[in-house]
Amino acid sequence: MEALRDQNVRVRVSVGSTQGAVLAVPVAALTAGPGGESRVEVQRAKGTETELVTELVTVTTGLAAEGFVEIVSADGDLEAGDLVVVGR
């Protein structure tokens, strides 16, 4: 360390990373359930494409970065491309 005294250095600290592609949702899509569990509200077509319903899906979250949070598991149907409600 003495050799670096009065020197400019650049340090990169990795605090966490995922292994490849993950399912992620905007942080603003997360809500807390009555027991403190994390949930997302998923919007789905019902019957016809013009009629929409929403479903609450309980999720387990992982890493978060740049406004998104990783979904590690879901107690329900949640897939890439699903529409989630944000900021309700």
N, CA and C atoms as an extended XYZ file, in Angstrom:
264
Properties=species:S:1:pos:R:3:atomname:S:1:resname:S:1:resid:I:1 pbc="F F F"
N         0.813       -1.192        0.000 N   MET     1
C         0.000        0.000        0.000 CA  MET     1
C         0.859        1.260        0.000 C   MET     1
N         1.997        1.170        0.612 N   GLU     2
C         2.882        2.331        0.650 CA  GLU     2
C         3.256        2.770       -0.761 C   GLU     2
N         3.380        1.817       -1.678 N   ALA     3
C         3.748        2.146       -3.057 CA  ALA     3
C         2.655        2.952       -3.753 C   ALA     3
N         1.431        2.878       -3.273 N   LEU     4
C         0.314        3.594       -3.891 CA  LEU     4
C         0.036        4.945       -3.243 C   LEU     4
N         0.774        5.282       -2.237 N   ARG     5
C         0.560        6.555       -1.558 CA  ARG     5
C         0.685        7.699       -2.563 C   ARG     5
N        -0.267        8.624       -2.510 N   ASP     6
C        -0.316        9.798       -3.383 CA  ASP     6
C        -0.521        9.435       -4.851 C   ASP     6
N        -1.026        8.241       -5.123 N   GLN     7
C        -1.303        7.817       -6.495 CA  GLN     7
C        -2.819        7.740       -6.700 C   GLN     7
N        -3.262        8.031       -7.901 N   ASN     8
C        -4.660        7.832       -8.258 CA  ASN     8
C        -4.838        6.377       -8.671 C   ASN     8
N        -5.847        5.760       -8.148 N   VAL     9
C        -6.142        4.375       -8.505 CA  VAL     9
C        -7.630        4.240       -8.806 C   VAL     9
N        -7.973        3.234       -9.568 N   ARG    10
C        -9.374        2.928       -9.861 CA  ARG    10
C        -9.651        1.535       -9.314 C   ARG    10
N       -10.680        1.432       -8.495 N   VAL    11
C       -11.022        0.164       -7.861 CA  VAL    11
C       -12.451       -0.192       -8.240 C   VAL    11
N       -12.683       -1.444       -8.569 N   ARG    12
C       -14.038       -1.926       -8.857 CA  ARG    12
C       -14.355       -3.028       -7.860 C   ARG    12
N       -15.460       -2.862       -7.148 N   VAL    13
C       -15.883       -3.849       -6.159 CA  VAL    13
C       -17.188       -4.470       -6.643 C   VAL    13
N       -17.184       -5.752       -6.854 N   SER    14
C       -18.388       -6.464       -7.265 CA  SER    14
C       -19.118       -6.924       -6.010 C   SER    14
N       -20.361       -6.452       -5.843 N   VAL    15
C       -21.118       -6.794       -4.642 CA  VAL    15
C       -22.125       -7.911       -4.884 C   VAL    15
N       -22.367       -8.235       -6.116 N   GLY    16
C       -23.294       -9.312       -6.436 CA  GLY    16
C       -23.558       -9.341       -7.915 C   GLY    16
N       -23.834      -10.504       -8.435 N   SER    17
C       -24.167      -10.621       -9.849 CA  SER    17
C       -25.027      -11.859      -10.049 C   SER    17
N       -25.716      -11.881      -11.171 N   THR    18
C       -26.550      -13.023      -11.510 CA  THR    18
C       -25.787      -13.930      -12.460 C   THR    18
N       -26.252      -15.126      -12.592 N   GLN    19
C       -25.657      -16.083      -13.518 CA  GLN    19
C       -26.511      -16.123      -14.784 C   GLN    19
N       -26.283      -15.188      -15.698 N   GLY    20
C       -27.041      -15.160      -16.948 CA  GLY    20
C       -28.308      -14.338      -16.838 C   GLY    20
N       -29.220      -14.581      -17.778 N   ALA    21
C       -30.471      -13.827      -17.851 CA  ALA    21
C       -31.390      -14.219      -16.693 C   ALA    21
N       -32.111      -13.232      -16.169 N   VAL    22
C       -33.046      -13.467      -15.068 CA  VAL    22
C       -34.372      -12.789      -15.373 C   VAL    22
N       -35.415      -13.207      -14.692 N   LEU    23
C       -36.703      -12.530      -14.748 CA  LEU    23
C       -36.632      -11.358      -13.781 C   LEU    23
N       -36.946      -10.158      -14.262 N   ALA    24
C       -36.875       -8.959      -13.419 CA  ALA    24
C       -38.077       -8.071      -13.701 C   ALA    24
N       -38.490       -7.326      -12.677 N   VAL    25
C       -39.588       -6.371      -12.803 CA  VAL    25
C       -39.115       -5.028      -12.260 C   VAL    25
N       -39.777       -3.931      -12.654 N   PRO    26
C       -39.430       -2.645      -12.057 CA  PRO    26
C       -39.651       -2.682      -10.540 C   PRO    26
N       -38.781       -2.038       -9.795 N   VAL    27
C       -38.933       -1.979       -8.335 CA  VAL    27
C       -40.296       -1.403       -7.972 C   VAL    27
N       -40.782       -0.448       -8.757 N   ALA    28
C       -42.074        0.191       -8.485 CA  ALA    28
C       -43.246       -0.768       -8.654 C   ALA    28
N       -43.024       -1.950       -9.225 N   ALA    29
C       -44.096       -2.932       -9.382 CA  ALA    29
C       -44.292       -3.770       -8.123 C   ALA    29
N       -43.344       -3.724       -7.198 N   LEU    30
C       -43.448       -4.518       -5.971 CA  LEU    30
C       -44.382       -3.854       -4.968 C   LEU    30
N       -45.213       -4.671       -4.340 N   THR    31
C       -46.035       -4.209       -3.225 CA  THR    31
C       -45.842       -5.192       -2.073 C   THR    31
N       -46.204       -4.763       -0.885 N   ALA    32
C       -46.086       -5.631        0.292 CA  ALA    32
C       -47.447       -6.217        0.624 C   ALA    32
N       -47.469       -7.519        0.868 N   GLY    33
C       -48.693       -8.188        1.286 CA  GLY    33
C       -48.921       -8.000        2.775 C   GLY    33
N       -50.036       -8.501        3.305 N   PRO    34
C       -50.363       -8.313        4.716 CA  PRO    34
C       -49.346       -8.931        5.671 C   PRO    34
N       -48.629       -9.949        5.219 N   GLY    35
C       -47.610      -10.580        6.054 CA  GLY    35
C       -46.210      -10.081        5.754 C   GLY    35
N       -46.117       -9.026        4.937 N   GLY    36
C       -44.821       -8.464        4.587 CA  GLY    36
C       -44.189       -9.093        3.362 C   GLY    36
N       -44.870      -10.060        2.754 N   GLU    37
C       -44.333      -10.707        1.563 CA  GLU    37
C       -44.353       -9.758        0.361 C   GLU    37
N       -43.440       -9.966       -0.570 N   SER    38
C       -43.387       -9.157       -1.790 CA  SER    38
C       -44.359       -9.726       -2.812 C   SER    38
N       -45.053       -8.813       -3.510 N   ARG    39
C       -46.020       -9.224       -4.529 CA  ARG    39
C       -45.907       -8.322       -5.741 C   ARG    39
N       -46.333       -8.847       -6.879 N   VAL    40
C       -46.521       -8.032       -8.071 CA  VAL    40
C       -47.935       -8.279       -8.577 C   VAL    40
N       -48.508       -7.254       -9.177 N   GLU    41
C       -49.841       -7.369       -9.752 CA  GLU    41
C       -49.674       -7.543      -11.257 C   GLU    41
N       -50.148       -8.677      -11.768 N   VAL    42
C       -49.988       -9.018      -13.177 CA  VAL    42
C       -51.308       -8.769      -13.895 C   VAL    42
N       -51.245       -8.104      -15.046 N   GLN    43
C       -52.438       -7.814      -15.835 CA  GLN    43
C       -52.560       -8.861      -16.940 C   GLN    43
N       -53.749       -9.444      -17.069 N   ARG    44
C       -53.970      -10.510      -18.050 CA  ARG    44
C       -55.266      -10.270      -18.826 C   ARG    44
N       -55.313      -10.820      -20.029 N   ALA    45
C       -56.535      -10.779      -20.825 CA  ALA    45
C       -57.488      -11.844      -20.291 C   ALA    45
N       -58.775      -11.485      -20.238 N   LYS    46
C       -59.786      -12.446      -19.781 CA  LYS    46
C       -60.772      -12.649      -20.924 C   LYS    46
N       -60.771      -13.824      -21.469 N   GLY    47
C       -61.693      -14.123      -22.565 CA  GLY    47
C       -61.287      -13.428      -23.848 C   GLY    47
N       -61.652      -12.162      -23.961 N   THR    48
C       -61.272      -11.393      -25.145 CA  THR    48
C       -60.078      -10.514      -24.805 C   THR    48
N       -59.392      -10.052      -25.807 N   GLU    49
C       -58.219       -9.204      -25.573 CA  GLU    49
C       -58.584       -7.831      -25.022 C   GLU    49
N       -59.864       -7.440      -25.115 N   THR    50
C       -60.257       -6.118      -24.629 CA  THR    50
C       -60.625       -6.129      -23.152 C   THR    50
N       -60.897       -7.300      -22.596 N   GLU    51
C       -61.245       -7.396      -21.179 CA  GLU    51
C       -60.007       -7.830      -20.392 C   GLU    51
N       -59.615       -7.011      -19.407 N   LEU    52
C       -58.411       -7.289      -18.632 CA  LEU    52
C       -58.745       -7.515      -17.165 C   LEU    52
N       -58.001       -8.406      -16.533 N   VAL    53
C       -58.109       -8.649      -15.098 CA  VAL    53
C       -56.701       -8.595      -14.520 C   VAL    53
N       -56.616       -8.390      -13.209 N   THR    54
C       -55.304       -8.415      -12.566 CA  THR    54
C       -55.267       -9.533      -11.539 C   THR    54
N       -54.057      -10.030      -11.308 N   GLU    55
C       -53.841      -11.109      -10.350 CA  GLU    55
C       -52.613      -10.769       -9.518 C   GLU    55
N       -52.721      -10.901       -8.200 N   LEU    56
C       -51.571      -10.695       -7.323 CA  LEU    56
C       -50.758      -11.982       -7.257 C   LEU    56
N       -49.461      -11.866       -7.512 N   VAL    57
C       -48.556      -13.013       -7.476 CA  VAL    57
C       -47.496      -12.735       -6.412 C   VAL    57
N       -47.390      -13.619       -5.434 N   THR    58
C       -46.362      -13.496       -4.397 CA  THR    58
C       -45.032      -13.943       -4.981 C   THR    58
N       -43.981      -13.141       -4.739 N   VAL    59
C       -42.672      -13.423       -5.329 CA  VAL    59
C       -41.582      -13.391       -4.263 C   VAL    59
N       -40.490      -14.063       -4.574 N   THR    60
C       -39.262      -13.962       -3.794 CA  THR    60
C       -38.284      -13.180       -4.645 C   THR    60
N       -37.730      -12.112       -4.081 N   THR    61
C       -36.854      -11.238       -4.854 CA  THR    61
C       -35.386      -11.557       -4.608 C   THR    61
N       -34.570      -11.133       -5.568 N   GLY    62
C       -33.126      -11.320       -5.466 CA  GLY    62
C       -32.419       -9.983       -5.544 C   GLY    62
N       -31.431       -9.905       -6.409 N   LEU    63
C       -30.636       -8.691       -6.547 CA  LEU    63
C       -31.440       -7.575       -7.196 C   LEU    63
N       -31.112       -6.337       -6.860 N   ALA    64
C       -31.758       -5.171       -7.450 CA  ALA    64
C       -30.693       -4.227       -7.971 C   ALA    64
N       -30.956       -3.640       -9.147 N   ALA    65
C       -30.031       -2.670       -9.731 CA  ALA    65
C       -30.747       -1.887      -10.815 C   ALA    65
N       -30.392       -0.623      -10.924 N   GLU    66
C       -30.875        0.253      -11.992 CA  GLU    66
C       -32.394        0.250      -12.124 C   GLU    66
N       -33.096        0.216      -10.987 N   GLY    67
C       -34.548        0.324      -10.993 CA  GLY    67
C       -35.299       -0.979      -11.212 C   GLY    67
N       -34.588       -2.095      -11.309 N   PHE    68
C       -35.226       -3.396      -11.498 CA  PHE    68
C       -34.816       -4.335      -10.381 C   PHE    68
N       -35.674       -5.324      -10.101 N   VAL    69
C       -35.367       -6.325       -9.080 CA  VAL    69
C       -35.572       -7.714       -9.683 C   VAL    69
N       -34.655       -8.604       -9.364 N   GLU    70
C       -34.707       -9.980       -9.848 CA  GLU    70
C       -35.822      -10.740       -9.133 C   GLU    70
N       -36.570      -11.540       -9.883 N   ILE    71
C       -37.576      -12.424       -9.306 CA  ILE    71
C       -36.972      -13.823       -9.266 C   ILE    71
N       -36.697      -14.299       -8.060 N   VAL    72
C       -36.073      -15.610       -7.879 CA  VAL    72
C       -37.113      -16.717       -8.023 C   VAL    72
N       -38.297      -16.512       -7.445 N   SER    73
C       -39.384      -17.479       -7.571 CA  SER    73
C       -40.714      -16.758       -7.429 C   SER    73
N       -41.768      -17.400       -7.942 N   ALA    74
C       -43.108      -16.820       -7.881 CA  ALA    74
C       -44.102      -17.902       -7.493 C   ALA    74
N       -45.011      -17.565       -6.564 N   ASP    75
C       -46.096      -18.471       -6.181 CA  ASP    75
C       -47.291      -18.185       -7.085 C   ASP    75
N       -47.148      -18.506       -8.334 N   GLY    76
C       -48.178      -18.235       -9.325 CA  GLY    76
C       -47.537      -18.110      -10.685 C   GLY    76
N       -48.326      -17.689      -11.642 N   ASP    77
C       -47.877      -17.599      -13.023 CA  ASP    77
C       -47.271      -16.226      -13.295 C   ASP    77
N       -45.977      -16.181      -13.493 N   LEU    78
C       -45.282      -14.944      -13.842 CA  LEU    78
C       -44.169      -15.308      -14.808 C   LEU    78
N       -44.247      -14.751      -16.023 N   GLU    79
C       -43.286      -15.081      -17.063 CA  GLU    79
C       -42.774      -13.818      -17.727 C   GLU    79
N       -41.664      -13.953      -18.421 N   ALA    80
C       -41.122      -12.842      -19.205 CA  ALA    80
C       -42.183      -12.387      -20.200 C   ALA    80
N       -42.362      -11.081      -20.315 N   GLY    81
C       -43.345      -10.520      -21.231 CA  GLY    81
C       -44.686      -10.210      -20.594 C   GLY    81
N       -44.944      -10.720      -19.381 N   ASP    82
C       -46.193      -10.398      -18.692 CA  ASP    82
C       -46.231       -8.908      -18.359 C   ASP    82
N       -47.425       -8.328      -18.386 N   LEU    83
C       -47.596       -6.929      -18.007 CA  LEU    83
C       -47.791       -6.848      -16.497 C   LEU    83
N       -46.980       -6.021      -15.832 N   VAL    84
C       -47.128       -5.823      -14.393 CA  VAL    84
C       -47.551       -4.387      -14.132 C   VAL    84
N       -48.359       -4.208      -13.104 N   VAL    85
C       -48.850       -2.885      -12.729 CA  VAL    85
C       -47.751       -2.177      -11.950 C   VAL    85
N       -47.489       -0.922      -12.317 N   VAL    86
C       -46.421       -0.138      -11.689 CA  VAL    86
C       -47.017        1.087      -11.016 C   VAL    86
N       -46.618        1.339       -9.766 N   GLY    87
C       -46.930        2.593       -9.092 CA  GLY    87
C       -48.369        2.798       -8.707 C   GLY    87
N       -49.023        1.798       -8.238 N   ARG    88
C       -50.403        1.960       -7.796 CA  ARG    88
C       -50.467        2.407       -6.381 C   ARG    88
